[in-house]
Amino acid sequence: MFENKYGKLLTGLLIAGIVVIVAVLIFLGVQLIQSNTIQAGAEDAVDDFQTMLNAQKENVMTNEQNTELTAPIIGVNEMVVQGGSNTNNELEYEGFPMVGSIEIPATDLKSPILKEASRDAIKVAIAIYNDSGPGLNQVGNTVLVGHNYRNGTFFSDNKKLVEGDKIYITDTTGNRVEYTIYKTYITSPEDSSYIDRDTEGRREISLTTCTDDTNSRLIIWATAD
């Protein structure tokens, strides 16, 4: 009788273990699918953004060659990328104002840059921190915030970046600027010295995200000049 009860207990534990493993695998699978979907949407939005900018440039060149316009030029602020809606007559992504795009070849990142880093905005893209700096590709320091989901999306792989790596920022005028990383460091969440800093007349960006343990902040400085 004892052996029978012991056998039933082992069987129950085995079944419970299998259920837990299956549940964990399903959870991880759902997380992977969601992250891949978000990343794919962001990459498609950047491609759409670039296509729109190229189309605008072609329209401008065509109209400069003609003495009269055959059709009005669509301004960038009137375009809508995938996932957006043209409710405010400005460029949007997933319902948030979009001001440009960021590409980091070393980490295979391509993402829209949103105007404001609200809680919901940084769930779907990179964003400018609290309207910091003069704006994309302008003289001064602009801070870009991205989540570290520890799954390769957004700024999850920023820890792999080193001095000399390139970052490309494209703004809504179609200006694409190459930035070179020259400083990386980890600091406390309370440290905000990287936000308002003197760039001595250079165009610079600062990338900020949390470390893998979420206890600190990983900061990256890059310059275009």
C-alpha positions in Angstrom: 0.0 0.0 0.0 2.8 2.4 0.9 4.5 1.8 -2.5 1.2 2.4 -4.3 0.8 5.8 -2.5 4.4 6.6 -3.2 4.0 5.8 -6.8 0.9 8.0 -7.1 2.8 10.9 -5.4 5.6 10.6 -7.9 3.2 10.5 -10.8 1.4 13.6 -9.5 4.7 15.4 -9.1 5.8 14.4 -12.6 2.5 15.6 -14.1 2.7 18.9 -12.2 6.3 19.3 -13.4 5.3 18.8 -17.0 2.4 21.2 -16.7 4.8 23.9 -15.3 7.3 23.3 -18.1 4.6 23.5 -20.7 3.3 26.7 -19.2 6.7 28.3 -19.1 7.4 27.3 -22.7 4.0 28.8 -23.8 4.8 32.0 -21.9 8.2 32.3 -23.4 6.8 31.6 -26.9 4.1 34.3 -26.5 6.8 36.7 -25.3 9.0 35.9 -28.3 6.1 36.3 -30.8 5.1 39.6 -29.2 8.7 41.0 -29.3 9.2 39.8 -32.8 5.9 41.5 -33.9 6.9 44.7 -32.2 10.3 44.7 -33.8 9.0 43.9 -37.2 6.5 46.7 -37.0 9.1 49.2 -36.0 11.4 48.1 -38.9 8.6 48.3 -41.4 7.8 51.8 -40.1 11.3 52.9 -40.7 11.3 51.5 -44.2 8.0 53.3 -44.9 9.4 56.5 -43.5 12.4 56.3 -45.8 10.2 55.5 -48.8 8.1 58.6 -48.1 11.1 60.8 -47.8 12.5 59.5 -51.0 9.2 60.1 -52.7 9.1 63.6 -51.4 12.6 64.3 -52.7 11.6 62.9 -56.1 8.5 65.2 -56.2 10.6 68.2 -55.3 13.2 67.4 -58.0 10.4 66.9 -60.6 8.7 70.1 -59.7 11.9 72.1 -59.9 12.3 70.9 -63.5 8.8 71.9 -64.5 7.5 75.4 -64.9 4.2 74.6 -63.3 3.1 72.0 -60.7 0.8 69.2 -61.9 0.0 68.1 -58.3 0.6 69.4 -54.8 3.6 68.0 -53.0 2.8 66.0 -49.9 4.7 67.3 -46.9 6.4 65.0 -44.5 4.2 66.3 -41.7 1.1 65.1 -43.6 2.4 61.5 -44.0 1.4 58.5 -42.0 3.6 55.4 -41.5 2.4 51.9 -40.9 0.4 51.7 -37.7 -0.4 55.4 -37.6 -3.5 57.5 -38.3 -3.6 60.9 -39.8 -5.7 62.6 -37.2 -3.5 65.6 -36.4 -2.1 66.1 -39.9 1.4 65.0 -38.8 3.6 62.0 -39.1 2.6 59.3 -36.6 3.5 55.7 -35.6 1.1 53.7 -33.5 -0.8 56.8 -32.7 2.2 58.8 -31.4 3.9 61.8 -33.1 7.0 60.6 -35.0 10.0 62.9 -35.5 12.5 60.6 -37.2 14.2 57.2 -37.1 17.2 55.5 -35.6 19.4 52.8 -37.0 22.2 51.0 -35.2 23.9 48.4 -37.5 25.9 46.8 -34.7 22.8 45.7 -33.0 20.5 45.4 -36.1 18.2 48.1 -34.6 15.8 50.0 -36.8 13.1 52.0 -35.0 10.9 55.1 -35.3 11.8 58.0 -33.0 8.7 59.4 -31.2 8.4 62.9 -30.0 7.8 62.2 -26.4 8.9 59.4 -24.1 5.5 58.6 -22.4 5.0 55.2 -20.7 3.0 53.9 -23.6 5.1 55.4 -26.4 8.3 53.6 -25.3 6.5 50.3 -25.5 6.4 50.5 -29.3 9.5 52.6 -30.2 12.4 54.8 -29.2 11.5 58.3 -28.0 13.0 61.6 -27.1 13.3 62.1 -23.3 11.1 64.9 -22.0 11.6 67.1 -25.0 15.3 67.2 -24.2 17.8 69.0 -26.4 17.3 71.1 -29.6 15.8 68.3 -31.7 17.1 65.6 -34.0 20.3 66.4 -35.9 20.6 69.9 -34.4 23.5 71.4 -32.5 23.3 70.3 -28.8 22.5 67.1 -27.0 19.2 65.1 -27.5 18.5 62.2 -25.3 16.8 59.1 -26.7 15.1 56.6 -24.4 14.5 52.9 -25.2 13.4 49.9 -23.2 15.8 47.0 -22.4 13.5 44.0 -22.7 16.5 41.7 -22.6 15.3 40.1 -25.8 17.1 42.0 -28.6 14.5 44.6 -29.2 14.9 48.4 -28.9 17.9 49.1 -26.6 18.2 45.6 -25.2 21.6 45.1 -26.9 23.0 48.5 -26.1 25.4 46.8 -23.8 27.1 45.3 -26.9 27.9 48.7 -28.3 31.5 50.1 -28.1 33.3 53.3 -28.9 33.5 53.7 -32.6 30.2 52.1 -33.4 27.8 54.1 -35.7 24.3 55.4 -35.1 22.2 56.9 -37.9 19.5 59.4 -37.2 17.1 60.5 -39.9 14.8 63.5 -39.3 11.6 64.5 -41.0 13.5 66.8 -43.4 15.2 63.7 -44.8 18.5 64.6 -43.3 20.4 61.4 -42.3 23.3 62.0 -40.0 26.0 59.5 -38.9 26.9 59.6 -35.2 30.0 57.9 -33.7 29.9 56.5 -30.2 32.7 57.9 -28.0 31.6 57.1 -24.4 29.6 54.4 -22.6 29.1 54.1 -18.9 26.7 52.8 -16.2 25.3 55.2 -13.6 22.5 55.3 -11.0 18.9 56.0 -12.0 19.1 59.3 -10.1 22.0 60.6 -12.2 20.7 63.1 -14.8 23.9 64.8 -15.7 23.9 63.3 -19.2 20.7 65.1 -20.1 21.7 68.8 -19.9 25.3 68.8 -20.9 27.4 71.2 -23.0 28.4 69.7 -26.4 30.6 72.8 -27.2 28.8 73.4 -30.5 28.6 69.7 -31.6 25.6 67.7 -32.7 25.3 64.9 -30.2 22.8 62.2 -28.9 22.7 60.3 -25.6 21.1 56.9 -25.5 19.6 55.8 -22.1 18.2 52.5 -21.0 18.2 50.3 -17.9 20.8 47.6 -17.3 19.8 43.9 -17.4 19.2 43.9 -13.6 17.2 47.1 -13.9 19.1 48.6 -11.0 21.2 51.1 -13.0 21.2 53.0 -16.2 23.4 52.4 -19.3 24.3 55.7 -21.0 25.9 56.1 -24.4 27.2 59.3 -25.9 27.6 59.8 -29.7 28.7 62.7 -31.8 28.2 63.7 -35.4 31.1 66.2 -35.5 
